[in-house]
Amino acid sequence: MTRPGFRKGRVAAGKAIAAASPHEGFVSGALFSQAQILHLMKTEFARARRHHIPLSCMILQVDRLAQLIDLYGAGLRLRVRETLARLVREKTRGADLLGTVSDDRYLLMLPHTDMANSRIVADRLHGMFSEFEIQVDSRALDLKLSIGLAASNDQQTMFFDTLIGQAESALEWAAGQGGNRVAAFGEVQLREGEDLPPADKP
């Protein structure tokens, strides 16, 4: 029996993930473009509202990536994209979908997932990313990941882009606190004991 929210199978080693070809499997076949992932998010959000089922999403971003790319080149962006894609492929369900929302931000959609369970997934992805080694020109970089997440459980979120905006707000809060953390929109208490503003209700 597998843990909720995760595929069966052994986790690939960090170095193997970082070194794999960007042209195989999940990276080329299931990492959706911005237009594709937003369309899928809109469709899934409408279905979730219609059938009164939960839907979560998270925005993932490596801390200070733009500055690091200035130092190490565009190859670093490819290595990060490759690593995140393979991590999500190995450690989420087949129904969970990952796509780019900008050069350095990624949207992960989790159908049939409430806030509590999406937080479990986010925490595990965050912890596992920190164990992976990403190399550029034979130099290992110590990269950190921040994740913002949001969930629609009570039918009070009216639009899919509002849910995405909430996840982005949570990510911005995490980055403003120094990064390398998970923040959930609407949580009353975060790990450091500071409040995150609750979701606005229409």
N, C-alpha and C positions, 0 to 999 in steps of 0.2 A: 504494500500500500504506500503510495507516494504522499508526501506532504502537500497540503492544499496549495494550489497556485503554482506548482512546479512540475516539470516534465520528469519522466523516468530517465535514468541514465547517469553515467558517471560524469562528473565535472571535468572538463579538460583543464590541463595545467595552464597556469598563467602565461608562461613563455610560449606554449604551443598556440594559444589564442592570439597573442601578439604577432606571432611569426607567420600565421596562416595566410594563404592567398586571398586577396580581396575580391577575386572573381568567382569564388565558389559559394554554393549553398545560400545561407541566409543573407549574406552581404549583397549578393547580386539578385537573389530571387524574392526576398521578402522584406527588404528595407525600403519602405514606401517613400515616394517623393512627397513633398509638401502638399501638392494638390491631391494626391491619392489618399494620404492619411487623414486630411481634413474632410474629404468626401466620406471616407469610412467612418470617421468620428461622427459626422452629421447623421449618417444613416443609422448607426448604432445608438446614438442618443435618442433619435425619434422612436426607435423600437423599444428602448428602455422606458421611455415615458408612456408609450402606448400600453405596454404590458406590466408596468409598475415593477420593474426590476432594477437593481442597482447598477451603476456604471461608474468606473473610476478612470482617471487618467493621471499621468505624471509627466513632468518635463525634466529631462536629464541634461546636465551640462558639466563638463570638466572645468574646474575652477581655473581662472586666469588663462584660458586656452589661447585667446587672441594674442596675448603678450608672449606666450610661449611659442606660438607659431612664428611670430616676428623673429624670435631668437633661433629657432631650429628648422624653420621652413614648413612648407605646406604638407610635406610628408607626414608630419605629426598629426594633422587633421585626419588623414587617411587611416593612420594607425589607431586613433581614438575611435573613429567610426567603426572600424573593423572589430575592435575589442568590445565595444558596447553592443554591437549587433550580435556577436557570438555569445556574449554573456546572456543577453535576453533570450536568445534562441535556446540555450542550454537550460536556463533556470526559470522559464515561465511556461505557461500553457500554450498549446497550439492556437488557441482562440485569441490570445493576446497579440496585439499588432504594434509594430514599431515603425516610425517614419521620421523623416527630417522636417523640422519646422523652420530651421535656418541652417547656415553652415555649421554651427556649433551647438545647436539645441535639438533635442530629439523628443518626440511625443510617443509615449507608450500608453496604449488604450487597453483597459482590462474590463471586458464585459462581465456581467453577473458578479461584480466584485464591489463590496461595500468598503467604507473607509478603513475599518479595522483590518480587514484582510489585505487591502492594498498597502497599508502601512507595513505589514509583515513582509510583503514582497519588496517594497522600497528599501526597507532596512537591510534585507539580505543582499539585494543587488548592490547597495552602497558598501556593505562590508566586504563582499567578494571582489568588487572592483579594486579596492585598496590592496588586495593581495596579488593583483596581476602586475606583471612587469611589461612596460611598453618601451621599446627601444627605437631610437632614431640615430642613424649613423653609428651603431654599436654602443651608443650611450643610453643607459637605463635612466628613465625619468620617474620621479616620484610624483605621480599625478593623483589629484583628489577629485571626488565626484560630489556634486550637490544635486538634490532631487526635490522638486516641489510637486505635491500631489493634491488632488481634489476629488470629491465623490458626489454623485447625485443619488441620494437614497430616498428622498421624501417628496419628489415631484415638484419642489418649489424652485428649482433651477429651470428657467424657461428656455434657454438657448444653449446649444452645444458650445458656442464660442465663449459664453460666460464661464462654463466649466473649465475650458482651457485657460481662460484669463485668470481664474482662481489658482490654477496650478502654477501659472507663470508668476503670480503675485507671491505665492509661497516660495518659489525658487528665488525670487529677488530678495525676499526676507532672509533666506538662508545665506545667500551671497553677501548680504549686508552684515551678517553676523560673523563673517570670516570664512564662509564656505565650509566644505567637507562635512555636510550634514544633510539630514532629511527634514523637511518642514511640510506639514499638512495644513492646508487652508481650513480655518475654522476650529482648529484645536485650541482649547482653552489654555493648556499648559504645555510648553515644550520642555525639552530636557534641561535647559538652563534655567527654567522657572520664569521665562518671559512670555508675555501674551502675544498671540498672533490675532489680528482683528478677525471677528467672525464673518461668515459669508453674508453679503447683503441679500435680503429677501425682497422680491418684487411686491 
